[in-house]
Amino acid sequence: MSQLLPILNAAKLFELCKIDSHFSELRTIAGFDAAIFNVLIGEPLNDYAELVQLAPASEAHHHSGPGGLLKHTLDVATLALKKRKGYQLPLGGSLTDIGKQRLLWTYAVFVGCLLHDIGKLSANTRLIAIHKSGKELSWTPSSGPLTTLVDKDNVRVPLQGYRIEFRKTPYRYHEHLALIHWNLLPRSGRAWLIEAPHIMAELTAWLWGDKFESGTIGQIIEYADRESTAKNLQVPPDHRFSNVIPAIERYLKLLRQWIQDGAIRINTNGGMGWVDEHGHLYLVCRSLAEKLIQECNSLGLKNLPQDPVRVYDILQEHGYALSTDDGKAIWTIAVETETYHHQFTCLKFESRRLIPSSRELKPLDGVIRIQEPGSQEPAKSVTESAPQENGQPLQSMATEGDGETAEYIQDAGSDQETASTISTQDTINEATDSTVLETESSTGNDEVIQETATASDTVADTQENAGPVKTSVSIIKNLEFEAPDTAQKFLSWLQRGLLEKTILINNPVAEVHIVEEGILLLAPAIFKTFLRLHDIPEEKHKNLSRRFANLRKNIRFNDLNIHPYWVSSTNRATKINGWLLPFNVIYENDYPIPKPNKYIKKNLGGDHGQ
């Protein structure tokens, strides 16, 4: 924007933003002595205010008006410290440790709130300083407050004001910049935190954007951030710096039009939406998000989110997608009628907010039940929502009384000796003995993975003859192995192949199996297959596995990437190993999870052990 804004000191900024400059509520909640509070919290807040000036927290989302970033930060800090009072930290600690560390945990939460959005001023929301001469100057928070800006000779720079400019940067890029503003804290506060590595580990993980490692600190601040955002989005903004139409307005316009025109089929087998007796509309989440993304792209609106999860967040943050009891956007439902029975993951809406008052959506002629996430119910009829467990028929295998196809698997052996063939039934043909699962073992080093293939290398030959694996799996054109996003492309290839059923699962020649704890990837076989299909030497599988580990998508076992599992048949059991992914990494939202392979278990019990 071209509007010239005045450079203000902290006191004036607090006055304009209607913020208590004494931080009375924060003082009460934090529980610090007055003098300590002033040094550790009060002074950083004043410095923060002079850094961010009247910058908004977003261009066209929450807190998008003047002073939005300052208001949001104070709001998040207040909400988070209130939430923190309900925790005894460290979790599971002794009463002595909880007492000694009480103020330190509180301070860490405050720091996480103070710095969580400061990176925006070095990323997508830039303050452009205007010299007295009218010349525009490049500025970031690392240059120091505009109120005291000096040049390289330490001479005060005469400024007449600043303007705000919005830039496009990668989503969440600002989080990676938060820690460069560590000096915003007083030296005593920094030293205090650094002496507590267990607390710093959570704090720095949160500021980096790593929700998996941010622990309780991350949970507390994420809650506060979500609450502050949602609260602000419920009221119309007084003024926005940008005239960009918010994503939520575009999404709602499309969504309402589709419902009105029948472009979204409702209460129909194979449809996207389901209405219960209370007037709630459940829309299959991933299908909805991808439809919105595709339509916006076709309209030339490619600056809108391309990540389905971000679409869910926007619909939830604005109060349209209703939250579950634990604050999540995703609902798992079972839909049952006389002719079909399916399970879906959906966003839940009040239908009255998406349709004209003169029209009413009729409820489903059947039953909609809320399910616990990850729960499965047997389908009464198989339709497009129930993926086939096996990519090819197994006529040569015996079946048990429940009618399910018997499955078998072989092991390369944890001792790296020649694998012995294990079948689930004595009737399995001897010709299948060459099918082997490859294993991967790890040293004590966290990230260095030693992958060993023995006689199990014969799986490559087996896969060459497995038609669906060779001919049906989607190939990424012009894949460059040295590109930084190769691991993400591997994950995308895996997800697409499993959802489109071109990668086999729970099959004698499969390298992917569903187990109770998640999705088991046989390695290095799955990495080698990806490389081979893209004409890249299989010898690079170790490099690919390390890159994939850096994505932090997999579930670790005792600080290793490898999980041991047991394959059992009627009278034998063999140990195998593989990587484990959470279900939602692949089956993100609108695809039911296939049944686990009943012959592969984490623990056998009895004499087998682990």
N, C-alpha and C positions, 0 to 999 in steps of 0.2 A: 504494500500500500504506500501511497505517496504522502499521507498525512504526517506532518511534523509533530512529534510528541516532545514535551518538555522533560528535561533530566531533573529528577526529584530526589531529595534525600529520603531516608527511611521513614522519618516521622511523617512527612507529607504523603508518602505512599500509603502508609497505614491509615492515615486520615481519609484519603480518597477511596480506599478500598474498604473502609468501615471495619478495620481490624483493630482490636485492642492492643495498643502498643506496649502495654505492660504484660501481655500474655497471661492474664490472671487465671484463665481456665487451665492452661498448660502447666502453670506453676503448681496448681492444686493437684492435678493428676500425676505429674512427674514425681513429686515428693522429695525434691532436692532442697537443700538449704538455699536461702535467697541469694547469697553471694555466689555459690557454686552454680546455681541455675543461670545467673546472669552471664557467667563466663562460658559455660558449656552449651547453653541453649539460647539465651537472650541475644548475646553478641553475634553468633552465627546467623540468627534470624534477621537481625538488622543488616548484616553484610549481604545476606542472600537477597533481601529486598532491593538493595541498591544495585545488585548485579542484574536482577531480572526486570527491574523497572515495571512497566505496565504491559509486559509481554503476556499474550494469552497462553493457555495450556495446549491449545490445538487450533487448527485453522478453521474448522467448521464442525467440531464435535463438542466435547464438554469444555466448560470454562473458556469459551472462545472470545470473550469480551475483554476489555481493558483490565489489567490486573489479574487475569484469570489464572496465570501460573502461580502467582503469589498466594491468591485465595485458596487454590487447590492444594498447595503444599501445606499451608497452615491447617486446612481442614483434614487432610490425610494424617498429619501428625497428631492432631487432637483425637481423631477416631481411633488411630492405632494405639495410642497410649491408654485410651479407655479400654480397648480390647486386651492390651497386654496385662492389665490388672487382673484379668481372669485366669492367668497362667502362673504356675509355679515353675520357675526356670532356674537351672536346667531341668528338663523333663527327667523324672526319675532320680533327681539328685537328692542328697541328704538335706535335712532341714538347715544344717550349718551352711552348706554350699548355697542353698536357695537364699538364705539371709544375707550372706556375704556378697552375692552377685546380683542382688535385686536391682540396685541402681545401675549397674553396668549393663544388664540386659535392657533396662528401660532406655538407657542412652543409645545403645545400639539400634533399637527400634526407631528412636528419633532420627538418628543419622541416616538410616535407610529411607525414612520419609523425606528428609531434607534434600537428599541428593538424588532421589529416584527419577526426577524429571529435569534436573539441571542440564543434562546433556542435550536437551532440545535446543538450547541457545547456541550450541556449536554444530547442530545438525539441521533440523528442518525449520526452526523458527529463529531467524537471525535479526539482530538489532544492527541497523546500518547507521553509524554515527555520522552526523553532519557537521563539518567544520564551519567556523564562522565565515569562511570564505565561500561556503556553499559546496565545497568538495566533500564527496562521500568517502568515509574511511572504513576499512575492514576492521571488524571488532568481534571478539569472542570473549566469554567470561575469563579466559586465561589472561587477557589483557588487563584485567582489573576493572573495578566499577567505573561507569561513565562519569560518575561524580568526581572522581579523582584521577582521571586518565592522564597519563604523562607520556611523552615521546621517548625516544632512545637516549636522549640527553637528560632525561628525568625532569623535563620542563612541562608544566601543565599545558594540556592541549585545549585551546579555546573551542568549545562546541556550542552550537545553537540549538541542538536537539538530536533526535534520531527518528528513523522510521523503521517499520517492521516489514520484513520480506520473508515469504514462505518459499521453501525449497523442497524438492522431492528427494528423499533419501530412503534407503532400505528400511523396511518395517523393523522397529525396535533397535535401529542403529544407535539412537540416542542413549540406550541403556549401556552400551559398550563404552560410552564416553564419561559415565558418571564418576568413575574413580579418578579421573584426571583433575577433579575439583576437590580432592581430599583436603587441600590446604584451606578450604573454607572453614574447617574445624580448627579450634585452638590447639596449640601444640600439646597441652596437657590432656585434652580429650583424645587426640590421636594416640598418644603414648599409652593411655589407659586401655584403649581398645586393643592395641597391638599386643599387649601383654596377655590377652585372653584369646589364644588361637582358635578355640572351639567356637567362640562367638564371632570372631572375625571371619571364619570360614563361611558361616551362614550369611553374614552381612555382605561380604564381597560377592558371594554367589547370587544373592538377590540383586545387587546393583549391576551385576553383569547380565542378568536376565535368565539365570539358571534356576528354574523353579524346582528342579529335582534335588538340588543340593542346598537350597536356601532355608530348609528346615522351618522351625517355628517362627523365626523372624520373617521369613518370606510369607508364611501363611497369614500372619497378623497384618503385615503391610498390604498384601494383596487384597485382603478383606476391606481394609480401610480405603484403599484406592478405588475399589469397585463401588463401595458405598458412596464415596464422595462424587464419583462420576455419575452414578445413577441418580443421586439427589439433584445434581445440577441439571441433568437432562430433562427432569420433570417440569422445569419452568422455562418459559421462552426467554432467550437472551435479550438483554437491553440493547446490546450493540455488538456486532461482530466486525473484526478488522477485515475479514474477507467476505466477498460476495459469492463464494463457491457454495453450491447447493449441497447440503450435507448428504452423506451416503444414505442415512436412514430415510430421508424424504424420497430419494429415488427408489429405494427398495420397497417402501410402502406403496408407492404409486404403481409399480409393476405388479406387486403382489395382489393388490386390490383389483387391478385390471384383469389379471389372470383368473382370479376367482369368479369375477363377474362374467367373463367371456367363456368360462369353462375350460380354459387352457390348463388348469390344474384339476385333475379328476379327483373327486371326493367320494368316499364311501363306495369305491369300486375296486374289485380285485385287480391289482396291477396299478392302482392309482397312487397319488402322492399324499392325499389328505384323508383324515378320519375325524369324525365329529362325535363326541360323547353326549350323553343325556343332559349334561350340565352346560352345554354350549361351548365347550372347549374344542378347538381345532388343532389336531396334531398333524404337522407336516414333516415328512421324512427329511431329516436335516441335510444330508449331503446332496440329495437330489435337488432340494430347494436352493442351497447355496450355489451349486454349480449352474443351475438355471439362471440365477440372478447374475452371477459373474459373466456367464456367456452372453446374456442379453445386454448387459452394460458394455461389454467389449464390442458387441456388434453396433452399439450406438456411438462408438468412439469414446466411451468414458473409461479409458484404460488406466486412469489414475486412481480408480477405486480399488479396494482390496481384492487380491487374487487368491487369498487363502480362505478356504471355507470356514475355518475356525474363527477367523476375524469377522466374517459375516455373522456368525452366531453371536459373537461378543457384541457387535453393534446392535443387533435386534434385542439382545438381553439388556444391555446397558440403558437403552431408551425405554425399557419397561414393556415392550411388546411381547418378546419371548419370555414366558414366565419361568421363574427359577424353581428348581427342586428344593427339598428341605435343606440340602447341604450347599445351596447357592449355585449349583451347576445349571447350565442351559439345556443339557441333553436329558431327555426322558426316554426310558425304555418301556414300550407298551406291547401287549399281546392283543391282537385283533382276531376275534373269533366269530364266525357266522356258521350257518348250516352247511356251507359248501367249502369254506376254506378257513385256515387258521395260520396266522403269520405273526412274527415278532419284528418290531422295527425300533430304531432309535430316531427320535423326533424332537422338534421344537414345539412347544405348547403355547397356543395363543387363545385369547378370548375372541371368539369369532365375531362378536358384535363390533370389535374395533377394526375389523377388516372388511366389513360388508355394509352396504347402506341400511339405514334403519327400517326401510320398507321391505327388506329381504331377510329371510331367516334360513340358516342352514339346518337341514333336517338331520337328526342324529342317526347313527349307523343302526341298521336292523340287525343287531348282534351285540356283542359284548367287547368293551375295551378295558383291559386291566393294566394297571401300572405294575411294572416288573422291577425287581432289583437289578441294577446294572450287571450284565454278564450272565444272568440267569437264562436258562434255555427251557423251552417246552416243546414236546414232540408235536410236529405239524400233522394235522389231520389230512391235509392234502398238499401236495408239493406243487408250487407255482414258481413264478419268476423270482420270488424273494428267497427261495430255499436253494442254496447252491448245492450242486452235486458233490459228494465227498470225494469220489474217485474220478479221475480224469479218463479212465478206460475200464471196461468190464474185466472182471477177474473170474471167468468161468471155471478156471482150473482149481479154484480155492473152495474148500468146504465151508459151509455156513453153519452157524449155531442155531439153537432153537428160536432165537428172537428174530431171525430172518435177516440180520445184518451180515454184510459181506465180511468174511474173516480176512484179517490183514496180517501181513508178516513183515519182518524187518531183520536185517542182519547187522553184525557188529564188526568193526575193525579191531576191537579189543583195546582196552586201556593200556595194555602192556606193549602195544604196537606190534604184536605178533600177527601172523596171518589170520584173517577173520574166519570164524566158523559160521556156517549158515544156520540161522534160527528161523524156523517156520512156526506159525501159530497152529497149524494142523499137520498131522502126520501125512496127510494126503497131498501136500504141496509137491509139485513136480520137481524132480531133481534138476531140471534144466534151469531153474531159477536161482541156482546156487551162486551164480556170478554177481547177483545183485548185492551190493555191500554198502553199508553206511560208513562214511568217512568220519574220523574223529579229529578233534583239535585239542591239544593240551597246552597248558600255560605254565610259564615259570613264575617265580615269586614276584617278578616285576609287574607292576600294575598294567602297563600299556604294551610291553613287548610280548607278543604272542608267538609261541613256537607251534607251528602247524605241521603235523606229520601225517603223511599218507603212506600206507604200506600196500598190501595187496588190495586195499580198497580203491586204489587208482583205477581198478576195473570199472568203477561206476561211470567213468567217462565213456567207455565203450558202450555200456548199457544205455546211457542217456543218448548217445548218438543214434541208437536204434529206437528210441522212444519217440514216436512220431510227433505227439503234441508238444514235447519239449523242444524239438528241433524246428518244427515247421509252423507252430502256432504262436509261440511267445513273441510279443511285440519287441522289435529291435529299435534302439535309439540310434537314429541316423548320425553319422559323422561323430561318433563318440570319441573324445580326446581323453585318454587315460590320465594325462598329467594335469587336466583342468581341475581347479579347486573343488568343483561340485560333483566329482565323480561318485562319491559315496551317496550323495543325495539322489543322483540319477539311478544308482543301484537300488535304493529304497523305492523310488518311484516305479522302476521296472518290476520289482517284486510285488508291490501293491497292485499295480495294474494287472499283472499276470494272475495273481490270486483272485482278484475280484472278477476278472473276465474268464477265470477258470482255464487259462492257457498254461498255467504252471500247476503241475499235479500236487495234490496233497493226500496224505493218508493212503498212499499207493505203494506197491512193492518197489517201484523205481523212483519214488518221490524223494526229493531232498527237503521237503517241508512237511511237517506233521503238526496237527493240532493236539495239544496236551492240555490238561486241566489248568496249568499255570500260565499258558500263553501259546505262542507260535514258535515251534522248535525248528531251527534252521540247521541242517546238517552241514558242518563245515570241515574242511574248506570246499566241499563239493559244490555248495550253492554259489560261492564266490568264483570258483573255476568255471562253472556253467555260464555265469554272466560274462566273464571275460572271453570264453571260447565263442559264445554267440556273437560277440562284438569284435571278433578277429583280433583279440589282444592276447598275448602269451599268458598261459595259465600260471606261469611262474610268478606273476605279479599278484597272486592271490593274497600273500601276506601283507603287501602294501595296501590292497583294497580293504582287508579286514581291519587294519589299523585305522584307516580313514573312517570306516563305518563305526568303529568304536568311539571315535571322536564326536560323532553325532549325538552320543548319549541317548540313543533310542532304546537300546537293549537293556534287559534286566541282568544285573550282575550277581554273581554267586561267590560269596566269600572274597570279594574284591577282585574276582576274575570274570572274564567274559564267558567262560565255559561252564555249562551245567551238565552234571551226570544224570542219566536216566537209565531205566531198566526196561528191556524188552522181554516180555514173558510169554511163554506158550504153555501147553498143557503140563509139561514136565521139565522145562528148562527156562533159564533166565540169563540174559546177557546184558552187560553194561554198555551204554553208548554215551556219546557226548555231543553237545551242540550249543548254539547261541539261542537265547530265548527273547522274544519280543512280546510286549504287552499286546493284548488283542486290539486295542484302539489305535495302534500304529498302522495296522493294515485295514481292519474292519472298522473304520473310523466312526461311521454314523448310521448309514442306512442299510447296511448289509448284516443279516443274521450270521452269527459265528457258527461254523460247522461243528459237528460233534467231535469230541476228542477221540483220538485213536486209542481204543480201550486196551491195546496191547502194550502201550508205552506209559510207564508210571514213574513218578519221582522216587517213590519208596515202595519196596515190595513187602517189607515186614518179614516176619519169620526168620529164617536163617540167612537170608540174602544180604540184608543191610545195605550200606552204601560204601 
